[in-house]
């Protein structure tokens, strides 16, 4: 899911991946016999995840409003067209 062409699906994949990291942090705290460390660190990571997800979603909404697509290939084509610049009359 992380390498998907649709940016929304890639975001979902990154969230699943970050949940796995969060779970592994909790397990590490359990194996260190320091559950408070694992829980505290896990809460901090979850807070960062929520903020990053909210900001990313707001960016994706704005990208979709301006371009009408969240497909990476479509966005690359639009970026290439913008780099070419406007076509001037007379070919100059």
C-alpha positions in Angstrom: 0.0 0.0 0.0 2.9 2.4 0.7 4.1 2.2 -2.9 0.6 2.7 -4.4 0.0 5.2 -7.2 -2.9 6.8 -5.3 -1.7 9.2 -2.6 -4.7 8.4 -0.3 -4.0 4.7 -0.4 -0.3 5.4 0.2 -1.3 7.4 3.3 -3.4 4.5 4.6 -0.4 2.2 4.1 1.9 4.6 6.0 -0.6 4.7 8.8 -0.7 0.9 9.0 3.1 0.9 9.0 3.2 3.4 11.8 0.8 1.4 13.9 3.1 -1.6 13.6 6.0 0.6 14.8 3.8 1.8 17.7 3.0 -1.7 18.6 6.6 -2.8 18.6 7.5 0.1 20.9 4.9 -1.2 23.4 6.3 -4.7 23.1 9.8 -3.3 23.7 8.7 -1.6 26.9 7.1 -4.9 28.0 10.4 -6.8 27.4 12.4 -4.2 29.2 10.1 -4.6 32.2 9.4 -0.9 32.0 5.8 -0.7 30.8 5.6 3.0 31.7 8.5 3.8 29.3 6.8 1.9 26.5 3.4 3.4 27.2 4.7 7.0 27.4 6.8 6.7 24.3 3.8 5.0 22.5 1.5 8.0 23.4 4.1 10.4 22.1 4.4 8.5 18.8 0.6 8.3 18.5 0.4 12.1 19.0 2.9 12.7 16.2 1.1 10.2 14.0 -2.2 12.0 14.4 -0.7 15.4 13.6 1.1 14.1 10.6 -2.0 12.4 9.3 -4.2 15.5 9.8 -1.7 17.7 8.0 -1.3 15.2 5.2 -5.0 14.8 4.7 -5.5 18.5 4.5 -2.7 18.7 1.8 -4.4 15.8 -0.1 -7.8 17.5 0.0 -6.2 20.7 -1.4 -4.3 18.8 -4.1 -7.6 17.0 -5.1 -9.5 20.3 -5.2 -6.9 21.9 -7.5 -6.0 19.0 -9.7 -9.0 16.7 -9.5 -6.8 13.7 -9.0 -4.7 12.0 -6.4 -2.9 9.7 -8.9 0.9 10.2 -8.8 1.2 9.8 -12.6 -1.5 12.4 -13.3 0.1 14.9 -10.9 3.5 14.3 -12.6 2.0 15.0 -16.0 0.4 18.2 -14.8 3.7 19.2 -13.2 5.5 18.7 -16.6 2.9 20.8 -18.4 3.4 23.6 -15.9 7.1 23.4 -16.3 6.8 23.9 -20.1 5.2 27.3 -19.4 2.5 29.0 -21.4 2.6 28.8 -25.2 3.1 32.2 -26.7 1.5 33.4 -30.0 3.8 33.4 -32.9 6.1 30.6 -31.5 8.4 33.1 -29.7 
